[in-house]
Structure formats: structure tokens, C-alpha cells
Amino acid sequence: MQNCNSANLQVETEINSNMIPQTSATRNALEGYEQIVNLLADRVRSVAQGFQTGPYITGRSGVGKTYTVRETLEACRTHSVFLNARITPAAIFDLIEEHAHSIIVIDDVPLLFGNLQAS
């Protein structure tokens, strides 16, 4: 079991006054985003430590889900395998067997079943 309690993913949400207006609404939005990212990192750490088998993470494109997962697993020094939807559902079973002691991250799961001809 990995010990990564001290591996905190720090989310930098500094407001650059030249690029983003410093309003209370902006600060609140960034604080809310930071809380969500930290919650996601906490869930990933719980998988790395063996407390959870794995979360299903969903959200808009480009908000940092994959980045947060990848950075957290690296900070925990956990062996992991990242896949995207370019694999057949049947090939997933081979991958699971090959990497039985790794954390397997499948990115874009909804696309996986829409692309059954993937190789």
C-alpha cells in the first residue's frame, strides 16, 4: 500500500490582475474549483492507498480531471496505466490481466463503447 498522505496536489489558482478581473465572484469560482480538484485528488489518493477500488469521474472537457489524476498518482509514486478510448472493450481484459497490480485509468469511457472498432 502506497503512503501518499503527504503528497498533496497543490492547485494554483492565482488571479493575474492583468488577465482576470479580481472580483468576489471570480475568487469564489476559483475557490470552488480548488475544492473540487482537492476532493478529486483525495479520492485518487484513497485508491492509491487501497481504501477504494476506484471512482468514476465525470465532467466537462478541459477542466483538469486527467491532469489531477495523473499528478496525484505520480505524487503517490503509484504504478499506473493510462488508456484512452482507443481500445476495444475486449482488449481491456487483456490489459487488466497484464497490469493486475497497477492502477488502471481509462480516460473517455463513454467513447470506448461508441468506438467498438478501436484497435
N, C-alpha and C positions, 0 to 999 in steps of 0.2 A: 504494500500500500504506500503510495506516494505521500509525503508530508509537504504540503504546499500552503499551509496556513499563512506563512509569512510572505508568500508570493502574491502580493496584491497588485492587481492591474490598476494602474493609476490612469484615470481618464482626465485628459487635459481639456478643459473647456474654457480656456482663457478668452475673454472678449477683447478683440483688437478694435480699439476705438475708431480706427480708420476704415474698418471694413463692416462692422456690425454696430448699429446704434446701441448704446448702453441704456436700455430701458428695463424696468422691472419685469415686464413681460418676457423679454429676451433672457434675463437672468433666471427667471422661473422655468422657462422652457429648457434651458441648459442644465439646470439643477435636476429637473425631472428626467432628462435624458441620462445624466450621470447616474442617477439612482437606478434606472433600468439597466444600464450597462453593468453596474456593480452587482445587481441581482443576477444577471446572466453569468457574470464571472463567478459568482458564488455557487451557482448551480453546476457550472463546469468543474469547479474545484471539488464539489461533492462527488462528482463522477470519478475524477482523477483519484480521489481518496477511497473510492469503493463504497461510499454511502448511498449512491444512487446508481441505477443501471443506465440511465440516460434520459435527458429531457428532449422534448420535441420543441424546437424553437421556430417561431414563425414571425414574420414582419415584413415591412416594405423593403425593397431592394436598396442597397447602398447605405443602410443605417449602421453597419458595423457588426452584424451578427457573426459572420465568419471570422472577421478580424479579431473580435473579442474572444471567440472560442480558441482560435489558433494561438493568440498571445497568452491566454491563460494556461493552456496545455503546455506551451513552451516554458512558461514560468514555473510550472509544477514539475517540469522535466519528465513528462509522461510520454511514453511511446504512443504515437497516434498515427492513423492513416486517414487522409482526407480524400474523399471522392466527390466528383460532381455527377451530374445526371447522365454522363456518357458511359453508362454501363448497363447491361441487361439485368433485370431482376434475378435471373438465374445465376449470373456471374457473381452476384452479391454473396451467395452461399459459399462459393469457392474462396472469395476474399475473406469471409468470416473464418473459414477453416484455416486459411493461411496465416491470418493475423489474430488468432484466438486470444492472445494475451495483450492485445492492443486496444486502445480506444478507437473505434471507427466512427468517423464523422462523415455523414452523407449530406452533401450540400444540394439544394434544389430538389428535394424529394418529389414534389408534385410533378416535376418534369421527367423524373425517372419513369413513371408509369405511362407518360404520354409519348415516350420515345422507346418503344419496345424493340426497335431495330438497332439500338445502340450496340457498339462493339466494345 
